[in-house]
Amino acid sequence: MPLPAAQFHDLRDRCILVTGGGAGIGAALVEGFVRQGAHVAFVDIDEAASRELADRLSVEAGYRPLFIHADLRDIEALRTAAETAAATLGAIHVLVNNAARDDRQPLESVTEESWDESQAVNLRHLFFMSQAIAPHMRRAGGGSIVNFSSIAFLLNMAEIPAYATAKAGIIGLTKSLAGKLGPDNIRVNAILPGMIVTERQKKLWLDETAIAAMLEKQCLKRSLTAEDLVGPCLYLASNSSMGMTAQTMIIDGGAL
Ligand SMILES: NC(=O)c1ccc[n+]([C@@H]2O[C@H](COP(=O)([O-])OP(=O)(O)OC[C@H]3O[C@@H](n4cnc5c(N)ncnc54)[C@H](O)[C@@H]3O)[C@@H](O)[C@H]2O)c1
């Protein structure tokens, strides 16, 4: 990954927690924060990919981020992971709620169980992780929470009713948390990525036709990759955006 052009000096030695940091956009974010000189922990369910990332960064960047294995659908495991991160790194100043799973599911095949499962993997943990980390941010004198939503819920995408609902819910959650935590100097913003060509997306959904159709809609005629999310997330995490909370930032190459 090329180094991000900008250096956010206030992020040096900051304590950062990223969920879903083992692969895709999350892995690029972990790397981006490490390269800012921050102290980074990340939570993921994928043991192999996460260990590989931590190993690679310890060689390439000279710093080994702390990988915490947990399933974020399990709220007790999530709380333990939050406490482990804070006990090991120190008071967490930045939380990036990034983990999700964009399973396709046609209307007819949605069950009560699959609906709840989608909310658990795409929405519920963002609230409970924010709840668990907020006391540590107060201890740090403030902080920044960045929630990953998606433009998918604005596109009338037929095959993702539960995922789209969760991603829309994240906007409401972002605004409510911003209202509650603002007096404690904790900012809460959301990023809405467009089509980001990651390994999982290529393997599961993005064939050449789908990519061409999205490029047709985008103003920028190139596919966005995970690295395109790093700069915006670093900006929201850093003091450079210190007057900004309860906002949404769309990174989609101008597709909407
Ligand atoms: N890739 C895109 O085109 C795109 C578009 C819009 C929004 N987004 C959003 O960006 C974020 C990152 O997406 P991505 O494409 O990098 O996804 P990804 O699937 O490549 O990575 C997600 C990571 O989260 C982890 N994870 C999933 N479920 C977990 C669980 N229960 N507990 C712990 N970890 C878990 C996975 O193991 C993986 O490492 C998500 O919030 C996604 O909704 C992505």
The ligand as an ORCA input file, in Angstrom:
! r2SCAN-3c Opt
* xyz 0 1
  N     -16.363     -3.372      0.028
  C     -17.365     -2.579     -0.308
  O     -17.675     -2.423     -1.506
  C     -18.158     -1.836      0.735
  C     -19.155     -0.975      0.275
  C     -19.905     -0.278      1.217
  C     -19.658     -0.424      2.569
  N     -18.677     -1.279      2.987
  C     -18.498     -1.410      4.422
  O     -17.127     -1.280      4.755
  C     -16.812     -2.122      5.864
  C     -15.689     -3.077      5.516
  O     -16.103     -3.871      4.395
  P     -15.096     -4.832      3.626
  O     -15.546     -4.836      2.224
  O     -13.700     -4.499      3.963
  O     -15.482     -6.249      4.269
  P     -14.600     -7.588      4.392
  O     -15.574     -8.717      4.423
  O     -13.529     -7.608      3.370
  O     -13.953     -7.437      5.834
  C     -14.766     -7.463      6.984
  C     -13.943     -7.939      8.164
  O     -14.836     -8.060      9.280
  C     -14.634     -9.307      9.925
  N     -15.859     -9.777     10.567
  C     -17.018    -10.110      9.951
  N     -17.896    -10.554     10.864
  C     -17.278    -10.500     12.082
  C     -17.676    -10.856     13.407
  N     -18.878    -11.372     13.657
  N     -16.797    -10.654     14.413
  C     -15.562    -10.157     14.163
  N     -15.136     -9.825     12.920
  C     -15.982     -9.995     11.896
  C     -14.218    -10.244      8.767
  O     -13.551    -11.399      9.252
  C     -13.342     -9.329      7.926
  O     -11.998     -9.367      8.353
  C     -18.124     -2.833      6.221
  O     -18.787     -2.134      7.233
  C     -18.912     -2.778      4.932
  O     -20.308     -2.878      5.131
  C     -17.929     -1.995      2.101
*
